[in-house]
Structures are given as structure tokens and as C-alpha cells.
């Protein structure tokens, strides 16, 4: 039996679900635009409901240009000026600048929160979301929740939009991880993706 690459294994998921997909080999639907012709890039992009799954890997002879990530993303309905990044807290995080506190001990003890708004972050994250995020992070690690504008400019449908997503810095391709990301991640994104008054 021939060994299959992580790229080929990942394609089993959208194919088995009958989802249209795009790769670096054939762009048919979402039109990812690579902005640097010297990069060797591979990617898989498909959409399930309102969520985009995007796995991206680029390699260049310049080390600083290499990038790998995978995640699920949606257009954000949250206050348009709001941005944040939330991840599991590690001991080295005490040196990170711009950390925010919610005033809720279980959240502040377990998550590192970077944001441009103290007020909105306190309304945004709660114990239930923190628990779900940490549970998902125990299955897919490292994981971060992001809310950013102009973050995924590579995807035409998301250009100039504020997005909310769950992302890891590795290539996700096993069916169990993809399903967990969609099932558990969808709950987190849908709960958070409501306008903040």
C-alpha cells in the first residue's frame, strides 16, 4: 500500500462530505490569491455552512517567510473595531505585552488574552466559553481564538472583513481533528459571534 501525504489525507474530508474545495493545484471556487510568486505554497480550502476550513503551508528559502496554520473561520458580527487573540496560558506569557484581565479568576488563570478593548473583552469571554476553548485546546494544540480585521486577505470572500476563528500553527489533516474543530469550534464561534451592544 502506498503512503499517502497529509495533503491527500486532508482531501478525504471534503470529498466524503461532498463539499466543494480548492487547493493550490486547482482553484475553482474561493480563489485564494498568493501574493508572492517565490513562495512554494500548498493549501486546502473548503466551506461547511458559514465556516471556512483553511489549511495553509508556505516554504521559502528565507526562514522568516515560512508559515503553517490550519483553522476554521467565519465573518465576524462582533463590534467592528474589536480585535482579540485568546489562547491557553503558558508560564512564558507573563512577558507578553498587552495582556487583558477579565476579573474572573478561572479565565485569568488559564487563558492569555490580548485585545484592543478592556470593556469589550470582559463582555466577550465567559466561563463557559473558556471551558469549551480549553477542552478543544486539549484535543488540538496549540489553539488560539482570534477576532481580527483583514486577517485572511488570501481568501477573496474574506478580504477587508473582520473574521472570527479558531486556529493552530500546524497542518491539520486527520478526520478526528477536523471533526472536533468543526463540532466544538462551531459552538464556540456561534456563541461568540453575536453583536456586542
PELINZI-V330221 format. One line per field, one symbol per residue. ss: DSSP state (A for helix, B for strand, O for the rest). phi: phi as a letter, one per 40 degrees, with the letter a starting at -180 (. if undefined). burial: # if it has 9 or more other C-alpha atoms within 8 Angstrom, else .. Layout:
BEGIN
ss->???
phi->???
burial->???
END
This chain:
BEGIN
ss->OOOOOAAAAAAAAAAAAOOOBBBOOOOOOOOBOOOOOOOBBBBBBBBBOOBBBBBBBBBOOOAAAOBBBBBBBBBOOOOOOOOBBBBBOOAAAAAOOOBOOOOOAAAAAABBBBBOOAAAAAAAOOAAAAAAAAAAAAAOOOOBBBBBBOOOOOBAAAOOOBBBBBBBOOOOOOAAAAAAAAAAAAAAAAAAOOOOO
phi->.ccbcccccdcdcccccgccabbccabbbcfcbccbccccbbabbabbgcbcbbbbabbaccdcccabaaibaaccbcdcccbaabaccbcccccccgcbbcgbdccccbbcbbacacccccccbbcccdcccccccccbbcbbcbbacfcbcccdcbdgbcbbababcbccacdccccccccccddccccccbdcc
burial->........###.###...######..#..##.........#######...##########....##.###########...########.........####....##..#####..#.###..###.##.###.##..#..#########.####.##.#########.###...##.###.###.##..##....
END
